[in-house]
Amino acid sequence: MREYETVVITRADLPESDQKQIHDRCKTFVEKREGRLFYARNMGKRNLAYPIKKQQKGLYTCYDYAAGGSTVSEIERSLRLDDNVLRFLTVVRKEDVDVEARAAEIVARGEDVAAPVEEAAPRARPAFDDENGYSSSGRSREEE
């Protein structure tokens, strides 16, 4: 069994009920195919690099699970058909994973799926976010 990570970007103004519906659908696909959903983490609202379906912001959610390859295709098919989903990306984290050991590791860190999908804490902005060393105020590293 492989371990996968799927990041889903939905509309930022998506109601909580629709967000829960997408979460429940992904969880159902994994469990129906004898997989294991390790965690579902809400990564918060973020500005998109470019507009997608006329949306400037998106709500990011990360799912980490172990399942067979057919599960991934079912999840992606479901996400592709949902109009509230702007983008998604699935990557293979590990080729051969011991599901019980991985689940115990995640529970030990407190990241298990039993916790509700919580709002992520805002990330601190870097002091210098330009590749040339200029801060958002326009001053260079030498000037500050």
Disulfide bonds with the S-S distance in Angstrom:
none
